[in-house]
Amino acid sequence: MIVKYLLKVAMLGSSWVMYVLIMLSMASIAVMVERFLFFRKHGRGGEKLADALCDLLEHGDREAAEGLLRRHPAFEAEVMLASLRWSRGGPDGLSAGIDGEMTKRRRDLEAGMTLLGTLGNNAPFIGLFGTVIGVIVAFADLAEGSSKIQMDKVMGGIAEALIATGVGLFVAIPAVVAYNVYQKKITDIEDNVSSMNKRLCALLAVVGTFGETPPPPPVDARAVVAEDLAEAADAPSSPQLRANVQDAEE
């Protein structure tokens, strides 16, 4: 029973598989173009940025360093600019801040990569599925008769089935190439961030500060209260107020 229903579905032909592959191909091309523009804007200059940033921070020019990071288009600059505020915590604090910021922004780097990887691995199987359906239809046509017209129909069905496999490969190969190229760019950016992390933490351990203004010392609440009570006790006041002060001091 199930085989009969599946056979009826297969007899619908493999044309719909072609349309699915075409739509997947369009989605793949859109992701490739978007990733190309992204890495063209944010994927260059990270190596030279590290040297310039370390030189500025080594001389304590934090303002110039932050200005450089704001102007620089590299992805690494965005991560470092958002992470410098943790430098007050020392090398460990800065390293944790950079790692956290990189984790937060990793999804921007990897946008669309899942689609490219999935298409690269599975598009040939979708095409093969269309081929199987086409061969089933061809054998069904062959079973109906052996005339020349019927044989021509069978050969046309087999040709259509093979085209489905070709289209699947046409979708998969560019997706695999793009996935590998962009994955290499992502790895390069992650390596640059890791290198900058280690260099900045080592520099912070040596110089002690990146030129930021130290935070104000913590206020001793007890000292403030004691001072206020002392002033109140010395000031002329009513006997009731002096009694209240004495009670507070006790």
C-alpha positions in Angstrom: 0.0 0.0 0.0 2.7 2.4 1.0 4.7 1.5 -2.1 1.8 2.4 -4.4 1.4 5.8 -2.8 5.1 6.5 -3.1 5.0 5.4 -6.7 2.2 7.9 -7.4 4.2 10.6 -5.9 7.3 9.6 -7.9 5.2 9.7 -11.1 4.7 13.5 -10.6 8.2 13.8 -12.1 11.4 15.4 -11.0 10.7 18.9 -12.3 9.9 20.2 -8.9 13.3 19.1 -7.7 14.8 21.4 -10.3 12.9 24.4 -9.0 14.0 23.6 -5.4 17.6 23.5 -6.6 17.3 26.7 -8.4 15.8 28.5 -5.4 18.6 27.1 -3.2 21.2 28.3 -5.8 19.7 31.8 -5.6 19.9 31.8 -1.8 23.5 30.5 -2.0 24.5 33.3 -4.4 22.9 35.9 -2.2 24.9 34.7 0.8 28.1 34.6 -1.2 27.6 38.2 -2.3 26.7 39.4 1.2 29.8 37.6 2.7 32.0 39.0 0.0 30.9 42.6 0.7 31.3 42.0 4.5 34.8 40.6 4.3 35.8 43.2 1.8 34.9 45.9 4.3 35.8 44.3 7.6 38.3 41.5 6.7 41.5 43.5 5.9 44.1 45.4 7.9 43.9 43.5 11.1 47.6 42.6 11.1 48.9 46.2 10.8 46.3 47.4 13.3 47.8 45.4 16.1 51.2 47.1 15.7 49.8 50.6 15.6 47.5 49.9 18.6 50.3 48.5 20.7 52.6 51.5 19.9 49.9 54.0 20.9 49.0 52.2 24.2 52.6 51.7 25.1 53.1 55.5 25.1 49.9 56.0 27.1 48.0 57.7 24.3 44.6 56.0 24.9 42.6 58.7 23.2 44.6 58.3 20.0 44.2 54.5 20.3 40.5 54.7 20.6 40.3 57.1 17.7 42.3 54.7 15.6 39.9 51.8 16.5 36.8 53.9 15.7 38.2 54.9 12.2 39.6 51.5 11.3 37.2 49.3 9.2 38.6 45.9 10.4 36.5 43.6 12.4 39.3 43.3 15.0 39.0 47.1 15.6 35.4 46.7 16.7 36.3 44.0 19.2 39.2 45.8 20.7 37.3 49.1 21.0 34.6 47.5 23.0 37.1 45.5 25.1 39.5 48.3 26.2 37.2 49.4 29.0 38.1 46.2 30.8 41.8 47.1 30.9 41.3 48.5 34.5 41.0 44.9 35.6 44.6 44.1 34.6 45.7 41.5 32.0 43.2 38.9 33.2 40.3 41.4 33.0 41.3 42.6 29.6 41.7 39.0 28.3 38.3 38.0 29.6 36.7 41.1 28.1 38.2 40.4 24.7 37.1 36.8 24.8 33.6 37.8 25.8 33.3 40.4 23.1 34.6 38.0 20.4 32.1 35.4 21.5 29.3 38.0 21.3 30.3 39.1 17.8 31.1 35.7 16.3 27.6 35.3 14.9 28.3 38.4 12.7 31.3 36.6 11.3 29.5 33.3 10.7 26.3 34.7 9.3 25.2 32.5 6.3 28.0 30.0 6.8 25.5 27.3 7.9 23.5 27.6 4.7 26.7 27.4 2.5 27.9 24.4 4.4 24.5 22.6 4.3 24.1 23.2 0.6 27.7 22.1 -0.1 27.0 18.8 1.6 23.4 18.1 0.6 22.7 19.7 -2.8 24.2 16.7 -4.6 21.9 14.4 -2.7 18.9 16.6 -3.7 19.9 16.3 -7.3 20.4 12.5 -6.9 16.9 12.4 -5.4 15.6 14.0 -8.6 17.6 11.5 -10.7 16.0 8.6 -8.9 12.5 10.0 -9.4 13.3 10.5 -13.1 14.6 7.0 -13.6 11.4 5.6 -11.9 9.3 7.6 -14.3 11.4 6.4 -17.3 11.0 2.8 -16.3 7.2 3.3 -15.8 7.0 4.7 -19.4 9.1 1.8 -20.7 6.7 -0.7 -19.1 3.8 0.8 -21.1 5.2 -0.3 -24.5 8.2 -0.6 -26.8 7.3 1.6 -29.7 9.8 4.2 -31.0 7.7 7.0 -29.6 7.6 5.4 -26.2 11.4 4.8 -26.3 12.0 8.4 -27.2 9.9 9.3 -24.2 11.9 7.0 -22.0 15.2 8.4 -23.2 14.0 11.9 -22.6 13.0 11.0 -19.0 16.5 9.6 -18.3 18.1 12.7 -19.7 15.9 14.9 -17.5 16.9 12.7 -14.5 20.6 13.1 -15.2 20.2 16.9 -15.5 18.9 16.9 -11.9 22.2 15.4 -10.7 24.1 18.0 -12.7 22.1 20.9 -11.2 22.8 19.5 -7.7 26.5 19.5 -8.4 26.3 23.0 -9.9 24.7 24.3 -6.6 27.1 22.4 -4.3 30.5 23.1 -5.8 30.3 26.9 -5.6 28.9 26.7 -2.1 31.7 24.4 -0.9 34.3 26.7 -2.4 32.8 29.8 -0.9 32.4 28.1 2.5 36.1 27.2 2.5 37.2 30.6 1.4 35.1 32.5 4.0 35.9 30.0 6.7 39.6 30.8 6.1 38.9 34.5 6.5 37.0 33.9 9.8 40.0 31.8 11.1 42.4 34.7 10.1 40.3 37.2 12.0 40.0 35.0 15.1 43.8 34.5 15.0 44.4 38.2 14.7 42.1 38.8 17.7 43.9 36.1 19.7 47.3 37.6 18.8 46.2 41.1 19.8 44.7 39.7 23.0 48.0 38.2 24.1 50.1 41.2 23.0 47.9 43.8 24.8 47.7 41.7 28.0 51.5 41.4 28.0 51.8 45.1 27.4 49.4 45.9 30.2 51.3 43.7 32.6 54.5 45.8 31.8 53.1 49.3 31.7 50.4 48.8 34.3 47.9 51.1 32.6 46.7 52.2 29.2 46.4 55.8 30.1 42.9 55.7 31.6 41.9 57.9 34.5 42.0 55.9 37.7 38.6 55.5 39.4 38.0 57.6 42.5 38.9 55.9 45.8 36.0 54.2 47.6 34.2 56.4 50.2 34.3 55.2 53.8 30.7 55.5 54.9 31.6 55.1 58.6 34.1 57.9 58.5 31.5 60.2 56.8 28.9 59.4 59.5 31.4 59.9 62.3 32.5 63.3 60.9 28.9 64.4 60.6 28.2 63.3 64.2 31.3 65.1 65.5 30.2 68.4 63.7 26.7 68.0 65.1 28.1 67.5 68.6 30.3 70.6 68.5 27.6 72.8 67.1 25.3 74.7 69.5 22.0 73.0 69.7 19.2 72.1 72.0 19.6 69.6 74.8 17.3 67.2 73.0 19.6 67.3 69.8 22.7 66.7 71.9 21.0 63.7 73.5 20.2 62.4 70.1 23.8 62.8 69.0 25.1 61.0 72.1 22.6 58.1 71.4 23.8 57.9 67.8 27.5 57.8 68.9 26.8 55.0 71.4 
